[in-house]
Amino acid sequence: MTHELGEGTGWRRPSIWMAIGLIVAYLVFYLLVSWLISSMFSGEIDTDNVAGSAPSILFGIALPIAVGAIALLIVTVRLGMLGKIFGPQPIRGRGWMWIGPALVLAAIIAHATGTDWSSWTGGQIAAMFVMGACVGLTEELATRGLVVQILRDARHSEKYVAVASSLMFALMHTVNLISGMKLTTVAATVVYTFGFGMCMYLTMRVTGTIWAAVVLHALTDPTTFLSSGGLDTAVGTSSSGGAIAALVTIALIMFGVVAAFFARGQVRATQPLPAV
């Protein structure tokens, strides 16, 4: 049963703190689920190279994220936000915003053409795309969905919404340090994911739906990992596709940072949030 909050007090009021609390709670839940699944299916997961086999990818990466997606969907329903998040966007995008999804799509194509597909098995490739679907839905629901909606209900401007949600999305990836990812790789990932997050926000705005961001995100992770040769490596430039992907990625980051200064608009608050 849900209860109307009105303006509410403390953490129950739509605010940046509610959004931060939700992301922190999700990350803690994800880490616990990941640990539990790793313990249950330790024989299937290659801890030295989690992308080394299809079962390792599915149990070591995809399954914990899928469980996280289910938890986030339950929270979304409890907060009464399902229709708001997955329905039409309440504010229109501008023409220049198409640059965001165009850059992301260009990076996906460049990664795909720069991939040595013969170095991967069919099972690994399929598992990578299953993982991508889980990541796309979960991370977009958490950030471009719940965080954006909470900040909009808190009556923040779209500039604030775009920057704050992208920053939270970027900082989420610092948890990769716990899994043993190199500090330099995590730092580069945080910078990249801020720019990518801005592009996903713009994609949602200009297409009018979060589903466009989900699909692009779902294609980005697997094509990036397949192109780079693993989860803890940078995309190489030994092929023309890899070189183009690197250049597009730099352009994506730069555009995302610049776009943060030009996002405009504000969504008028609608109904108050229910309590969980």
Residue pairs with C-beta under 8 A, 6 or more apart in sequence:
2 78
2 80
2 274
2 275
2 276
3 274
3 275
4 272
4 274
5 12
5 13
5 272
5 273
5 274
5 275
6 272
7 13
7 272
8 14
8 272
8 273
8 275
11 17
11 18
11 21
12 18
12 273
12 275
13 154
14 150
14 151
14 153
14 154
14 272
14 273
15 150
15 154
16 151
16 154
16 156
16 164
18 150
18 154
19 146
19 147
19 150
19 151
19 164
19 165
19 168
20 168
22 75
22 142
22 146
22 147
22 150
23 142
23 143
23 147
23 168
23 172
26 68
26 71
26 72
26 142
27 172
27 175
29 68
29 71
30 64
30 65
30 68
30 175
31 175
31 178
33 64
33 67
33 68
34 64
37 59
37 60
37 63
37 64
37 67
38 45
38 59
38 60
41 55
41 59
41 60
41 63
44 55
44 56
44 58
44 59
44 60
45 55
45 56
45 59
45 60
46 52
46 53
46 56
46 60
49 56
49 230
50 56
50 57
50 60
50 61
50 231
51 57
51 124
51 128
51 225
51 230
51 231
53 123
53 124
54 121
54 123
54 124
54 126
54 127
55 127
57 124
57 127
57 128
57 130
57 131
58 127
58 130
58 131
61 131
61 134
61 231
62 127
62 130
62 131
62 134
65 131
65 134
65 135
65 138
66 134
66 138
68 138
69 134
69 137
69 138
69 141
72 138
72 141
72 142
72 145
72 146
73 82
73 141
75 146
75 276
76 82
76 85
76 141
76 145
76 146
78 274
78 276
79 146
79 273
79 274
79 276
80 271
80 273
80 274
81 145
81 146
81 149
81 273
84 90
84 149
84 270
85 141
85 145
85 146
85 149
85 210
86 145
86 209
86 210
86 211
88 208
88 209
89 204
89 205
89 208
89 209
89 210
90 152
90 267
91 158
91 205
91 265
91 266
91 267
92 205
92 208
93 202
93 205
93 206
93 207
93 208
94 205
94 206
94 264
96 262
97 202
97 203
97 205
97 206
97 259
98 202
98 206
99 202
99 255
99 259
100 198
100 199
100 200
100 201
100 202
100 203
100 206
100 255
100 256
100 259
101 199
101 202
101 203
101 206
101 207
101 212
101 216
103 199
103 248
103 251
103 252
103 255
104 196
104 199
104 200
104 203
104 216
104 220
104 252
105 216
106 248
107 220
107 224
107 245
107 248
107 249
107 252
108 216
108 219
108 220
108 223
110 241
110 242
110 244
110 245
110 248
111 223
111 224
111 226
111 227
111 235
111 241
111 242
111 245
112 223
112 226
112 227
112 241
113 239
113 240
113 241
113 244
114 227
114 235
114 236
114 239
114 240
114 241
114 242
114 243
114 244
114 245
115 223
115 226
115 227
115 241
116 229
116 239
117 125
117 226
119 229
120 128
120 226
125 222
125 226
128 221
128 222
128 225
128 226
129 218
129 222
131 221
131 222
132 217
132 218
132 219
132 220
132 221
132 222
132 223
133 218
135 217
135 218
135 221
136 214
136 215
136 216
136 217
136 218
136 219
136 220
136 221
137 214
137 218
139 169
139 172
139 217
140 200
140 210
140 213
140 214
140 217
141 210
141 214
142 169
142 172
143 165
143 166
143 168
143 169
143 172
143 197
143 200
144 165
144 169
144 197
144 200
144 201
144 204
144 210
144 213
145 210
147 164
147 165
147 168
147 169
148 161
148 165
148 201
148 204
150 273
151 160
151 161
151 164
151 165
152 161
152 267
152 269
153 269
153 270
153 272
153 273
155 266
155 269
156 164
156 266
157 264
157 265
157 266
158 205
158 263
158 264
158 265
158 266
158 267
159 260
159 261
159 263
159 264
161 201
161 263
162 198
162 201
162 202
162 259
162 260
162 263
163 198
163 260
163 263
165 197
165 201
166 194
166 197
166 198
166 200
166 201
166 256
166 260
167 194
167 197
169 193
169 194
169 196
169 197
169 200
170 190
170 191
170 193
170 194
170 197
171 190
172 193
173 186
173 189
173 190
173 193
174 186
174 190
176 185
176 186
176 189
177 183
177 186
180 232
181 189
181 231
181 232
182 232
185 232
185 233
185 234
188 234
191 253
192 249
192 252
192 253
194 253
194 256
194 257
195 252
195 253
195 254
195 255
195 256
195 257
196 220
196 252
196 253
196 256
197 256
198 255
198 256
198 257
198 259
198 260
199 252
199 255
199 256
199 259
200 213
200 216
200 217
201 213
201 263
202 259
202 263
203 212
203 213
203 216
204 210
204 212
204 213
207 213
224 235
225 231
227 235
227 236
227 241
227 242
227 245
228 234
228 235
228 236
229 236
235 242
235 245
235 246
235 249
236 242
237 243
237 246
